[in-house]
Amino acid sequence: MSLSQADSVLLERAARNLSRRPGIPLIFGGVGTTDVPVTVCFGAQTTALRSLVVRPDRGLGGKALVQKRLLALPRYDRAPGITHDYDDLVLGEGVVGLAVVPLMSGDRVRGLLYAGTREHAALTPDVVSALAAEGQAASLEISVRDEVERRLNAADAHRTRAAGRLREIARTTADPRTRRELLEVLAGFRPPGAGDDTLTPRQREVLELAEVGLRNAEIGARLGLSEQTVKTYMRSLMSRLGARSRAEAVHRYRALREA
C-alpha cells in the first residue's frame, strides 16, 4: 500500500467517525500535498463534490492548505477573506456553515477534512471541536507512520553503506585473512527489500513494523488493516518461523535476514 493509499484509509476513517456524530450533516475531504481532490463524502445530496479539486489559496480549503490550520465559517456564502471558486459545488449542497482541518505530518499538509452544516444546523463549537479532534488523531497516525518509514529507510541505508565500506576494505586490504573473513560476512548481505522467502511480503511488512515497537493497532493503521487482521498475520508468520512469541519471531526474522 502506497503512502497516499494509507492516508486515504485514515481520512475515510476520520470522516466516518464524524458522520456518526449528531449535528454534522455533511463531511467530505481528500488527500494530497498541493492540489487535493475530494474522494470521501458522507451526507452529500449529489455527486458534485467528488469533482472538486482544492488548490492552494482557493476557497476555504485552499486557505487552510497555505495557513496549515483549522478554519471555520459559520456563514460560508457571506464570508470575506476567501475566494469563492467552489461556490457552485459547495452551495449546491445547501451548505451554510463550513469548517476544514488540514491533516498534517510535521509541517507538511497531507489532506483536508471538511465538516459542513445546512439550514437549522449551526456550526457550533462542538462541531468544530469534533472536526479538530479527528484531524489531530489522523495527523498523529500519519506522523507516526512516516517516522517509522523514515527509520526503516535509514536503517536500510545504513546497512547498505556499511556493506559498501566493508567491500572496499576487503578489496584494498593486504591481509588475506581479513579479506577472507570480510567476504564471508558480506556473502550473507542482502540488499534492502530482499527479505526472506519464508514469509510473504505482507507478513514481512507486519513483522518489520513490530520490530520497531508498533502495537497491532498501530501496525493496522500503518498498513490499512484491521487490528484483527494484523493478529491473524502475526499468528501465521509466527507459525512459519517456528516462534512461540512476538519477540522470538522478531529475533528469528533478524537471523534469517542476516544469514
C-alpha positions in Angstrom: 0.0 0.0 0.0 1.4 3.4 -1.0 1.6 6.3 1.4 -1.3 8.1 -0.4 -3.5 5.0 -0.1 -2.7 4.7 3.6 -3.5 8.4 4.0 -6.9 7.8 2.3 -7.7 5.0 4.7 -7.1 7.3 7.7 -9.1 10.1 6.1 -12.1 7.9 5.4 -12.0 6.5 9.0 -11.9 10.1 10.4 -14.8 11.1 8.1 -16.8 8.0 9.1 -16.3 8.8 12.8 -17.6 12.4 12.2 -20.6 11.1 10.3 -21.7 9.2 13.4 -21.9 12.4 15.4 -25.2 14.4 15.5 -25.3 17.9 14.1 -22.8 17.3 11.2 -24.9 16.5 8.1 -22.0 16.8 5.6 -18.4 15.5 5.8 -16.0 15.4 2.9 -12.3 15.5 2.1 -9.4 14.2 0.2 -5.6 13.6 0.4 -2.8 15.4 -1.3 0.1 17.7 -0.6 -0.7 20.5 -3.0 -3.9 20.0 -5.0 -6.4 18.0 -3.0 -9.1 16.1 -4.9 -12.2 15.2 -2.9 -12.6 11.4 -2.7 -14.6 10.9 0.5 -18.2 12.2 1.1 -20.7 11.4 3.8 -24.1 13.0 3.7 -23.8 14.5 0.3 -27.1 15.0 -1.6 -25.4 14.9 -5.1 -22.1 13.6 -6.5 -20.9 17.1 -7.4 -18.4 17.4 -4.5 -16.4 14.5 -5.9 -15.4 16.6 -8.9 -13.9 19.2 -6.5 -10.1 19.7 -6.5 -9.0 22.1 -3.9 -6.0 24.2 -4.8 -3.7 26.4 -2.7 -5.3 29.8 -1.7 -8.6 28.9 -3.5 -11.6 28.7 -1.3 -11.7 27.9 2.4 -9.7 24.6 1.9 -7.1 26.3 -0.2 -6.6 28.9 2.5 -6.2 26.1 5.1 -3.6 24.4 2.8 -1.5 27.5 2.9 -2.0 28.5 6.5 -1.9 24.9 7.7 -4.5 25.3 10.4 -8.2 24.7 11.0 -10.6 27.3 9.6 -14.3 27.7 10.2 -17.0 29.9 8.7 -20.5 30.0 10.3 -21.8 31.6 7.1 -19.8 30.4 4.2 -21.8 32.2 1.5 -21.1 35.6 3.1 -17.5 35.1 4.1 -14.9 37.7 3.1 -11.3 36.8 3.0 -11.6 33.7 0.8 -12.2 33.2 -2.9 -15.5 31.6 -3.8 -14.2 29.5 -6.7 -16.1 26.4 -5.5 -19.4 28.0 -4.6 -21.4 26.2 -7.2 -20.4 22.9 -5.8 -20.5 23.8 -2.1 -23.6 25.9 -2.1 -25.3 23.3 -4.3 -25.2 21.0 -1.3 -27.1 23.6 0.7 -24.0 24.4 2.9 -24.5 27.2 5.4 -21.6 26.7 7.8 -18.2 25.1 6.7 -15.1 24.2 8.6 -11.9 22.4 7.4 -8.9 21.0 9.1 -5.6 20.0 7.4 -4.2 16.6 8.0 -0.5 17.1 8.8 2.7 15.2 9.0 5.2 17.5 10.7 4.8 20.8 8.8 3.5 19.2 5.6 -0.2 19.0 4.7 -1.3 15.6 3.6 -5.0 16.1 3.2 -8.1 18.1 4.1 -11.2 17.1 6.1 -14.3 19.3 6.0 -17.5 19.4 8.1 -20.5 21.3 6.8 -23.9 22.2 8.1 -27.1 23.1 6.4 -30.1 25.2 7.4 -31.2 24.7 11.0 -27.8 23.0 11.9 -25.4 25.6 13.2 -21.7 25.3 13.0 -21.3 25.1 16.8 -18.1 25.0 18.8 -18.9 21.3 19.4 -18.9 20.6 15.7 -15.6 22.4 15.2 -14.1 20.7 18.2 -15.1 17.3 16.9 -13.5 18.1 13.5 -10.3 19.3 15.2 -10.1 16.1 17.3 -10.5 13.8 14.3 -8.0 15.8 12.3 -5.5 15.7 15.2 -5.9 11.9 15.6 -5.4 11.3 11.9 -2.4 13.6 11.7 -0.8 11.8 14.7 -1.2 8.4 13.0 0.2 9.8 9.7 3.2 11.3 11.6 3.9 8.1 13.4 3.7 6.1 10.2 6.0 8.5 8.4 8.5 8.3 11.3 8.5 4.5 11.1 9.1 4.7 7.4 11.9 7.1 7.9 13.6 4.9 10.5 13.2 1.8 8.3 14.7 3.6 5.3 17.5 5.0 7.4 18.3 1.5 8.8 18.4 0.1 5.2 20.6 3.0 4.0 23.0 2.4 7.0 23.3 -1.3 6.2 23.9 -0.6 2.6 26.6 2.0 3.4 28.2 -0.3 5.9 28.3 -3.2 3.4 29.8 -0.9 0.8 32.6 0.2 3.2 33.3 -3.4 4.2 33.6 -4.4 0.5 36.0 -1.5 -0.1 38.2 -2.7 2.9 38.1 -6.3 1.6 39.2 -5.0 -1.8 42.1 -2.9 -0.5 43.4 -4.9 2.5 46.8 -6.6 2.1 45.9 -9.2 4.8 44.4 -12.3 3.2 42.8 -13.5 6.4 41.0 -10.1 6.8 39.8 -10.2 3.2 38.5 -13.8 3.6 36.6 -13.0 6.8 35.1 -9.8 5.4 33.9 -11.7 2.2 32.3 -14.3 4.4 30.4 -11.7 6.3 29.4 -9.9 3.1 28.2 -13.1 1.4 25.2 -13.0 3.7 24.3 -9.4 3.0 21.1 -8.9 1.0 20.1 -5.5 -0.4 17.2 -3.8 1.4 13.9 -5.3 0.4 15.3 -8.7 -0.5 13.6 -10.1 2.6 13.3 -13.9 3.1 11.1 -16.4 1.1 9.9 -17.9 4.4 7.4 -15.1 4.8 5.0 -13.4 2.4 5.7 -9.7 1.6 2.7 -8.7 3.8 3.9 -10.8 6.7 7.3 -9.2 6.4 5.7 -5.7 6.5 3.8 -6.7 9.7 6.9 -8.1 11.4 9.2 -5.2 10.4 6.7 -2.8 12.0 6.5 -5.0 15.1 10.3 -5.0 15.2 10.4 -1.2 15.6 7.9 -1.4 18.5 4.5 -0.7 17.0 1.4 -2.4 18.5 -1.1 -4.3 16.5 -3.5 -1.4 16.2 -0.7 0.9 15.1 0.5 -1.6 12.5 -3.1 -1.9 11.2 -3.3 1.9 10.9 0.0 2.0 9.0 -0.9 -0.8 6.6 -4.7 -0.1 6.3 -5.6 -3.3 8.1 -7.9 -4.1 11.0 -6.3 -5.0 14.3 -7.8 -8.5 14.0 -6.2 -8.9 10.5 -2.8 -7.9 11.9 -3.3 -10.5 14.7 -4.0 -13.2 12.0 -0.9 -12.2 10.1 1.1 -12.4 13.3 -0.1 -15.9 14.2 0.6 -17.1 10.7 4.1 -15.7 10.5 5.0 -17.0 13.9 3.9 -20.4 12.8 6.1 -20.1 9.7 9.1 -19.1 11.7 8.5 -21.7 14.4 8.3 -18.9 17.0 6.3 -19.0 20.2 6.2 -15.3 20.9 6.3 -12.0 19.1 9.8 -11.3 20.4 11.1 -14.7 19.2 9.6 -14.1 15.8 11.5 -10.8 15.5 14.7 -12.5 16.6 14.3 -15.3 14.1 13.5 -12.9 11.3 16.6 -10.9 12.0 18.7 -14.1 11.9 17.1 -15.0 8.5 17.9 -11.6 7.1 21.5 -11.8 8.3 22.1 -15.4 7.3 
